[in-house]
């Protein structure tokens, strides 16, 4: 099997400076359509009046957030209306929404200045002689160009913040593995109370009304600032509970302490009132249900066409082996000879070694167990055991370690990867874990953003499984006929990637069928393997490898073999098991390329 990965040892020869083009002149989006522009100008001014009226009367103060939807022709950065209309000193841009949507912080006074600038826009098309062509071309004022770039203005509202019902929320949050807390993203940082005097009257009223809103509900709840990272807006975890001590606010900074959580409050009426408060408060940008980290599969209990036990390869300390970090729930002593270090935060009773050991066994003895057609790389890989994912069968385990939810889990992941990189030079990591969320994301997830940053800061790459399709949604086995294969893909459902597989800086791995298993086409996409494309960030998955057959064979089972914690050889299937094989293939390719490049072993 030819390696699909190109190793570049002289990257400086591939780096080229981009040519920086100019921003271009002002564009008249309504050239020679004067009557249409007059109507458009009046409509925008009317929208500003409506939004200003709402802001002036809202109980939280006159500060609010406005969506500025741009015409498609104005999506280029040089056409954004920030020179005359939405200037930082009047109505600052605070973020973006969907493609072509700016979000600005507005007040009646600031929006009045925007309206004044719009009123200055001429309604007649101005022309001038172009020096290069000698022809007349439109020459609008900055006010007309920026006014024409706008499609419409809307107040940022409840629909922009939340896409789930109260009933869906309570059902999802009742699962202990979620942590049971809403994730509430804000437009601005909440300063400590000691710094409130530095705020102007409008912003102080905005902050005070937000804090007081939780207290006024009168329910027992915890409101805690989650760990954040560079270029991220503040996020709070808001959890209704039965502790009986009112609203407990921890807003000055995230906590890393491991603590017992009070029982979750599933009262529909209380969740309804909480969400109404969050929906209507201007400071809230987005309300999301938390993700839930899961393993896609567990090894099969069967022992097919392989001996019950086999002597695993012995590590030769005199030679160099590939090094891989295994991010999971721990690796068993069966592979102790190959585990050179452990980052272990889990108590023994909270470990589940089956998944991580199966993955580690593929890296260590994939060729011996499965043959060189499936695993062409030589046996042997030094493993760093990053045991940070507690047993998902114990409902209370994950929240007891990560009371702050997934952001705190990613903090632990970040620390463990940085330690392995610094002490052992490990740059390749396997994370065969996925994140379930109750709704299909329509944007680049915060989990993928965080995983990207971890990879970037550590000059590392994480191999992430694409995820497995639920049994009821599995596709038919891949046919030999291409037309039938396309037809099957067209009618498939619920087989999109799981988070954070859309990660742009890391490698997403899909699964292929093994050779020699009757009933499935060798090296074709496995029927359980999820597929892309990944959102708007690019095509996913990146690579694929043998992950076992989704239709068990009578003697070979799933056709991919590794070991259980006690050393028993078992079969299994899943994108989780394709990921370490791709990771090792990359490392082996790098090592072979270095030998050829340096001319020595």
Secondary structure as GFF3:
##gff-version 3
##sequence-region A 1 601
A	DSSP	three_ten_helix	11	14	.	.	.	ID=ss1
A	DSSP	alpha_helix	34	57	.	.	.	ID=ss2
A	DSSP	beta_strand	64	70	.	.	.	ID=ss3
A	DSSP	three_ten_helix	72	74	.	.	.	ID=ss4
A	DSSP	three_ten_helix	77	79	.	.	.	ID=ss5
A	DSSP	beta_strand	93	96	.	.	.	ID=ss6
A	DSSP	beta_strand	101	106	.	.	.	ID=ss7
A	DSSP	alpha_helix	108	119	.	.	.	ID=ss8
A	DSSP	beta_strand	127	129	.	.	.	ID=ss9
A	DSSP	beta_strand	136	138	.	.	.	ID=ss10
A	DSSP	alpha_helix	142	149	.	.	.	ID=ss11
A	DSSP	beta_strand	150	155	.	.	.	ID=ss12
A	DSSP	alpha_helix	158	161	.	.	.	ID=ss13
A	DSSP	alpha_helix	166	173	.	.	.	ID=ss14
A	DSSP	three_ten_helix	176	178	.	.	.	ID=ss15
A	DSSP	beta_strand	182	186	.	.	.	ID=ss16
A	DSSP	three_ten_helix	193	198	.	.	.	ID=ss17
A	DSSP	alpha_helix	201	217	.	.	.	ID=ss18
A	DSSP	beta_strand	221	225	.	.	.	ID=ss19
A	DSSP	beta_strand	235	240	.	.	.	ID=ss20
A	DSSP	beta_strand	247	250	.	.	.	ID=ss21
A	DSSP	alpha_helix	268	280	.	.	.	ID=ss22
A	DSSP	beta_strand	284	289	.	.	.	ID=ss23
A	DSSP	beta_strand	292	294	.	.	.	ID=ss24
A	DSSP	beta_strand	323	328	.	.	.	ID=ss25
A	DSSP	three_ten_helix	333	338	.	.	.	ID=ss26
A	DSSP	beta_strand	339	344	.	.	.	ID=ss27
A	DSSP	three_ten_helix	348	350	.	.	.	ID=ss28
A	DSSP	alpha_helix	353	370	.	.	.	ID=ss29
A	DSSP	beta_strand	382	387	.	.	.	ID=ss30
A	DSSP	alpha_helix	397	401	.	.	.	ID=ss31
A	DSSP	alpha_helix	406	424	.	.	.	ID=ss32
A	DSSP	beta_strand	428	431	.	.	.	ID=ss33
A	DSSP	beta_strand	434	436	.	.	.	ID=ss34
A	DSSP	alpha_helix	446	457	.	.	.	ID=ss35
A	DSSP	beta_strand	461	465	.	.	.	ID=ss36
A	DSSP	three_ten_helix	471	473	.	.	.	ID=ss37
A	DSSP	alpha_helix	482	491	.	.	.	ID=ss38
A	DSSP	beta_strand	507	512	.	.	.	ID=ss39
A	DSSP	beta_strand	543	546	.	.	.	ID=ss40
A	DSSP	beta_strand	561	563	.	.	.	ID=ss41
A	DSSP	beta_strand	569	571	.	.	.	ID=ss42
A	DSSP	alpha_helix	575	598	.	.	.	ID=ss43
###
